[in-house]
Amino acid sequence: MDVYNVHERLLSAAPRRVGALLDSLAGDDDRLWPRGGWPPMVLDRPLGEGAAGGHGPVRYTVAAYVPGTWVRFAFTAPRGFDGFHEYAVLAADGGHTLLRHTLAMRAHGSARLTWPLFWGPMHDACLEDGLDRAERACQGTVVRPAHHSAYVRTLLRLASRTRPGTEGDTGLRGAAAGRQGGGSGRGVA
């Protein structure tokens, strides 16, 4: 099963400003990756080629990085995810910048079922929340904030029950504990 998934947001900001958000990924002052219950993006060293980590049970290495412009992460887990996800900062007309996230992979084995039922909807919600953060950082507000569907809210509640001690949380934290390995925690794309 081939998966090609794109999320993008046109921002009223110069590429340099949007690129700074990209460069903050997985850092102490990460201003791009979503919060509010999503597992943080954690890497074993600063963002750069060869850094390894992930978010929740989704694991990857930085395959390529052009500061302020582009970063590609190659999946290493979960099993059945063969491909990458990446962010690109693209200059647009009139002082705008397009921030694009692309996921391209071949799902095989159980991922052929879990992608459309779990990972895909959660990935979409997570990415839209992150693009909201980027828009707020660049423009001070979000014109059309993302809203989670009833199905995604149900998945978030179910995921929170799969991890002990997560009452009041979505249960999708814990990437830090598995930052250097293939952590066994449950979470989302």
C-alpha positions as CSV (number, residue, x, y, z in Angstrom):
1,M,0.0,0.0,0.0
2,D,1.5,3.3,-1.1
3,V,0.9,6.3,1.2
4,Y,1.5,9.9,0.0
5,N,0.2,12.5,2.5
6,V,0.8,16.3,2.3
7,H,-0.1,19.0,4.8
8,E,0.8,22.6,4.1
9,R,0.1,26.1,5.4
10,L,0.7,29.4,3.6
11,L,2.2,31.8,6.2
12,S,2.5,35.6,6.2
13,A,6.2,35.5,7.1
14,A,9.5,35.5,5.3
15,P,11.2,32.1,4.7
16,R,13.9,33.0,7.2
17,R,11.3,33.3,10.0
18,V,9.6,30.0,9.0
19,G,12.9,28.3,8.6
20,A,13.7,29.2,12.3
21,L,10.6,27.3,13.3
22,L,11.9,24.3,11.3
23,D,15.3,24.6,12.9
24,S,13.8,24.5,16.4
25,L,12.4,20.9,15.9
26,A,13.2,18.6,18.8
27,G,15.1,21.4,20.6
28,D,14.5,22.8,24.0
29,D,12.5,25.6,22.4
30,D,10.7,23.6,19.7
31,R,8.1,26.0,18.2
32,L,6.8,23.8,15.4
33,W,6.0,20.3,16.8
34,P,2.5,20.2,18.4
35,R,1.9,20.1,22.1
36,G,-1.3,19.5,23.9
37,G,-0.9,15.8,24.5
38,W,1.0,14.8,21.4
39,P,4.3,13.0,22.2
40,P,7.2,15.4,21.7
41,M,9.7,14.9,18.9
42,V,12.9,13.8,20.6
43,L,16.3,13.3,19.0
44,D,19.5,11.8,20.5
45,R,21.4,15.0,19.6
46,P,20.6,18.4,18.0
47,L,18.7,18.3,14.7
48,G,21.2,17.3,12.0
49,E,22.0,14.5,9.6
50,G,22.3,11.2,11.5
51,A,20.3,12.2,14.6
52,A,18.0,9.4,15.7
53,G,14.8,9.5,17.7
54,G,11.1,10.0,17.0
55,H,7.8,10.7,18.7
56,G,6.0,8.1,20.7
57,P,6.5,4.7,19.0
58,V,7.3,6.3,15.6
59,R,11.1,6.2,15.2
60,Y,13.3,7.7,12.5
61,T,16.7,9.1,11.7
62,V,17.5,12.4,10.1
63,A,18.4,11.4,6.5
64,A,19.1,14.9,5.3
65,Y,19.0,18.5,6.6
66,V,19.4,21.9,5.1
67,P,19.1,24.4,7.9
68,G,16.2,26.8,7.5
69,T,15.0,25.0,4.4
70,W,14.3,21.3,4.6
71,V,14.6,18.2,6.8
72,R,13.9,14.6,5.9
73,F,13.3,11.8,8.5
74,A,13.6,8.1,7.4
75,F,11.4,5.8,9.3
76,T,12.9,3.0,11.4
77,A,9.6,2.0,13.2
78,P,6.9,1.0,13.5
79,R,7.3,-2.2,11.5
80,G,5.8,-1.8,8.1
81,F,6.6,1.9,7.6
82,D,9.1,2.0,4.8
83,G,9.7,5.6,3.7
84,F,10.1,9.1,5.1
85,H,8.4,12.3,6.4
86,E,9.8,15.7,5.8
87,Y,9.3,19.4,6.2
88,A,10.1,22.0,3.5
89,V,10.1,25.8,3.7
90,L,9.2,27.2,0.3
91,A,9.2,30.9,-0.6
92,A,6.0,32.1,-2.1
93,D,4.8,35.5,-3.5
94,G,4.0,38.6,-1.6
95,G,6.1,38.0,1.6
96,H,4.5,34.6,2.2
97,T,6.1,31.2,2.8
98,L,4.6,27.8,2.3
99,L,5.4,25.3,5.1
100,R,4.9,21.8,3.7
101,H,5.0,18.4,5.5
102,T,5.1,15.3,3.2
103,L,4.9,11.7,4.3
104,A,5.7,9.1,1.6
105,M,5.9,5.4,2.4
106,R,5.0,1.9,1.5
107,A,2.9,0.4,4.2
108,H,3.2,-3.4,4.4
109,G,2.2,-6.2,6.8
110,S,-0.1,-5.0,9.6
111,A,0.6,-1.4,8.7
112,R,-1.7,-1.8,5.7
113,L,-4.5,-2.0,8.2
114,T,-3.2,0.2,11.0
115,W,-2.3,3.1,8.8
116,P,-5.9,3.9,7.5
117,L,-7.5,2.9,10.9
118,F,-5.2,4.5,13.4
119,W,-1.9,6.1,12.2
120,G,-3.3,8.1,9.3
121,P,-6.1,9.9,11.2
122,M,-3.8,10.6,14.1
123,H,-1.0,11.8,11.8
124,D,-3.4,14.2,10.1
125,A,-4.6,15.6,13.4
126,C,-1.0,15.9,14.8
127,L,0.3,17.7,11.7
128,E,-2.6,20.2,11.5
129,D,-2.0,21.0,15.2
130,G,1.7,21.6,14.4
131,L,0.8,23.9,11.4
132,D,-1.5,25.8,13.8
133,R,1.5,26.4,16.0
134,A,3.5,27.6,13.1
135,E,0.7,30.0,12.0
136,R,0.4,31.3,15.6
137,A,4.1,31.8,15.8
138,C,4.3,33.7,12.5
139,Q,1.0,35.6,12.6
140,G,0.0,35.8,16.2
141,T,-3.3,34.0,15.6
142,V,-4.7,31.0,13.7
143,V,-7.4,31.9,11.1
144,R,-9.0,28.4,10.9
145,P,-7.8,26.3,13.8
146,A,-7.7,22.5,13.3
147,H,-10.5,20.5,15.0
148,H,-10.2,16.9,15.9
149,S,-13.0,14.7,14.6
150,A,-15.0,12.6,17.0
151,Y,-13.1,9.5,15.7
152,V,-9.7,11.1,16.5
153,R,-10.9,12.2,19.9
154,T,-12.0,8.6,20.5
155,L,-8.6,7.3,19.4
156,L,-6.8,9.9,21.7
157,R,-9.0,8.7,24.7
158,L,-8.2,5.0,23.9
159,A,-4.5,5.7,23.6
160,S,-4.6,7.5,27.0
161,R,-5.9,4.3,28.5
162,T,-3.1,2.2,27.1
163,R,-0.4,3.9,29.2
164,P,-0.4,3.7,33.0
165,G,-0.4,7.0,34.9
166,T,-1.7,9.2,32.1
167,E,-5.0,10.4,33.6
168,G,-5.7,13.9,32.3
169,D,-3.2,13.4,29.5
170,T,-3.7,11.9,26.1
171,G,-1.3,9.2,27.1
172,L,0.9,9.9,24.1
173,R,3.9,11.2,25.9
174,G,7.0,9.1,26.6
175,A,9.1,9.5,23.6
176,A,11.9,10.8,25.8
177,A,12.1,7.5,27.6
178,G,12.8,5.7,24.3
179,R,14.8,8.4,22.6
180,Q,17.7,6.2,21.7
181,G,16.0,3.0,20.9
182,G,12.8,1.7,19.5
183,G,10.7,2.6,22.5
184,S,7.7,0.3,23.2
185,G,5.3,3.0,24.3
186,R,2.0,3.4,22.4
187,G,1.3,6.7,20.6
188,V,0.7,8.3,17.3
189,A,2.2,9.3,14.1
